[in-house]
Amino acid sequence: MPTATRPTSEASVVPEGDRLSPRTEALLDRADSLCVKRGVRMTALRRQVMGLMLESSHPLRAYDLLEQLQARHAGAAPPTVYRALDFLLEHGLAHKIERLSSFVPCVHVLDHSHDHDGDCAHATQFLICRACARVMELEDGGIVRAISLASRNAGFHVQHSTIEIEGLCAECLASGAKETASLPPQ
């Protein structure tokens, strides 16, 4: 019985040892669709960088991404990774966690079904665990409304908002973990 396959294109060719989870492939396909809708191109390299972020349980620094890419492409260089990250940030497919100098995929755009197909600006909130350095993107309408109201009252128009909140995740709290020096100093 024939099976459905994705069209062969530069963005969809993955070396045999670099297979991604079905969930990651689905999210990458969503990112591809968003790029097509916006008239921009998700190149193979951008897709690989996005895939590495999606497969990671922790935020990744640019040089972490570079190291992983160099294992697949000996010629990968810092400007290559930074250009890919700039693209992903510019098109709302990733976020930079300033506190960690790291990057995470935008789950708001990729993991949710929205009628706006990711064309919205959203106020991003991140919970950063001081013990394990995991980051969770939070989407709390109450926080967004509070920021919007306070901004309006100050006569300010918000174009972008990112809040980084540090503490301990549920898993670390349950295990009795204490804060560690895994985060860069403030």
C-alpha positions, 0 to 999 in steps of 0.5 A: 500500500502506498504511503504519503511522503513529503515532497523532496526539497532542500528543507526536507532532506535529513541524513539517515542518522539525524531523524527527528521525532514525529512531533518535531517534524510536525512542528517544523512543517508548521514553521515551513507553512508559516514561512511560505505564508509570509513569503520567506524561505525556511532553508535546510540550515534554518530548519536544522537549527530549528529542529535542534532547538525543538529536540532539546529539553533546554535552551541552547546557546549559539555555540551549542547549536554550532557544535551540533551543526559541525557534527553534521556539517564540518564547514558550519561557522558562527555567522551561519548559526547567527544568521539562522537564529536572526531569521528565526527570531525575526519571523517569530519562530524562536525567542532569545532568553536574555538571562541565559544568552540562549534560544528556544523555539516559540511554542506559542506559534508552533504548538498552538492552532491559531487562526492568525497562523502566527502573525500576532505579536504576543507578550512572552513570559518565561519561567527559568529554573535556577536548578536545572536551567529548563525554560518553560514558555508561559502564556498567561492572558492575565499577565498580558492584560496587566501589562497592556493596562499599565502601559495604556495608563502610562500612555505607552504602546507596547510592541513587544514584551518578554518577561523572564521569571526565575525560580524552581520548576515543579520537578526540581521542587519535588526532588528537593533541588536547591538553586545552583550556579548553572545560570550565568550571574546577573 
